[in-house]
Amino acid sequence: VQLQASGGGLVQAGGSLRLSCAASGRYAMAWFRQTPGKEREFVAGITYQGGNKYHAASVRGRFTINRDARNAVYLQMSSLKPEDTAVYYCAARSESYNTVSFARNDYDYWGPGTQVTVSS
């Protein structure tokens, strides 16, 4: 399984970015983020079919996860805040699972991460 994330960058507070993750197959997938010295935290997840989506409380109403028919997953981020600054990772569960988990240990495949920096 190969995951490749893109779309990170530098943006001012209040701005928007869209992250993309190209996957080599179709899986239940999620976005996590991590800042130095902190645990990698769940941001948003989407089921195998795309019918169910989950967003962490800290991003709900500002971020939206979606997927398309070509196995890509997107994270649309709006109203960005400096505290959203992190390395963002896309992750996929194994083929045995169609549901989203909030636990990073439940994900078997990880992309290399993309930096998002929000300036104040």
C-alpha positions as CSV (number, residue, x, y, z in Angstrom):
1,V,0.0,0.0,0.0
2,Q,1.4,3.4,-1.0
3,L,0.2,6.7,0.3
4,Q,1.4,10.0,-0.9
5,A,0.2,13.2,0.8
6,S,0.5,16.7,-0.8
7,G,-0.9,20.1,-0.4
8,G,0.8,21.4,2.7
9,G,2.3,24.8,3.0
10,L,2.4,28.2,4.7
11,V,-0.9,30.1,5.1
12,Q,-2.1,33.0,7.2
13,A,-4.6,32.5,10.0
14,G,-8.1,32.4,8.6
15,G,-6.9,31.0,5.3
16,S,-7.5,27.6,3.7
17,L,-5.6,24.7,2.4
18,R,-6.5,21.4,0.8
19,L,-4.5,18.3,1.5
20,S,-4.6,15.3,-0.8
21,C,-3.6,11.8,-0.3
22,A,-3.3,9.4,-3.2
23,A,-3.7,5.8,-2.3
24,S,-2.8,2.7,-4.3
25,G,-6.1,1.1,-3.3
26,R,-9.4,1.7,-1.4
27,Y,-9.3,1.6,2.4
28,A,-10.8,3.2,5.4
29,M,-8.5,6.2,5.8
30,A,-7.8,9.1,8.1
31,W,-5.7,12.2,8.6
32,F,-3.6,12.6,11.7
33,R,-1.3,15.4,12.8
34,Q,1.7,15.8,15.0
35,T,3.7,18.6,16.5
36,P,7.1,18.2,18.2
37,G,6.9,16.6,21.6
38,K,3.3,15.6,21.2
39,E,1.4,12.5,20.3
40,R,0.1,12.0,16.8
41,E,-3.5,12.9,17.0
42,F,-6.6,12.0,15.0
43,V,-8.0,14.8,12.8
44,A,-10.5,13.2,10.5
45,G,-11.4,9.8,9.1
46,I,-13.6,8.4,6.3
47,T,-14.9,4.9,5.8
48,Y,-14.1,2.6,3.0
49,Q,-17.3,3.5,1.1
50,G,-17.1,7.2,2.1
51,G,-20.5,7.2,3.7
52,N,-19.4,8.0,7.2
53,K,-17.0,10.7,8.1
54,Y,-15.6,11.7,11.5
55,H,-13.8,14.9,12.6
56,A,-12.0,15.7,15.8
57,A,-13.8,18.3,18.0
58,S,-10.9,20.7,17.5
59,V,-11.5,20.9,13.7
60,R,-15.2,20.2,13.4
61,G,-16.9,22.8,11.3
62,R,-13.6,24.0,9.8
63,F,-12.1,20.8,8.2
64,T,-13.9,18.4,6.0
65,I,-12.6,15.0,4.8
66,N,-13.8,13.5,1.5
67,R,-12.7,10.9,-1.0
68,D,-13.2,10.3,-4.7
69,A,-13.7,7.3,-6.9
70,R,-10.0,7.2,-7.7
71,N,-9.0,6.3,-4.1
72,A,-7.8,9.8,-3.2
73,V,-8.7,11.3,0.1
74,Y,-8.8,15.0,0.7
75,L,-8.8,17.2,3.8
76,Q,-10.2,20.6,3.1
77,M,-9.1,23.0,5.8
78,S,-10.6,26.4,6.3
79,S,-10.5,29.1,9.0
80,L,-7.0,27.8,9.9
81,K,-5.5,28.8,13.2
82,P,-1.9,28.8,14.3
83,E,-2.6,25.8,16.6
84,D,-3.3,23.8,13.4
85,T,0.4,24.0,12.6
86,A,1.7,20.5,12.4
87,V,2.9,17.7,10.1
88,Y,-0.2,16.1,8.7
89,Y,-0.2,12.4,7.8
90,C,-2.6,10.3,5.9
91,A,-3.1,6.8,7.0
92,A,-5.0,3.7,5.9
93,R,-6.3,0.7,7.7
94,S,-5.8,-2.8,6.4
95,E,-8.2,-4.3,3.9
96,S,-9.9,-6.2,6.8
97,Y,-11.4,-3.0,8.2
98,N,-14.1,-0.8,6.6
99,T,-14.5,1.5,9.6
100,V,-12.7,4.5,11.0
101,S,-10.7,4.2,14.2
102,F,-9.5,7.2,16.2
103,A,-6.4,5.3,17.4
104,R,-3.3,5.7,15.4
105,N,-2.2,2.1,16.2
106,D,-5.1,0.8,14.3
107,Y,-3.7,2.1,11.0
108,D,-1.3,-0.1,9.1
109,Y,-0.1,2.2,6.4
110,W,1.2,5.8,6.6
111,G,2.2,8.4,4.1
112,P,5.4,10.5,4.7
113,G,3.6,13.6,6.0
114,T,3.2,17.1,4.8
115,Q,3.9,20.3,6.8
116,V,1.2,22.8,7.4
117,T,2.2,26.1,8.9
118,V,-0.3,28.7,9.9
119,S,1.1,32.1,10.7
120,S,-0.7,34.6,13.1
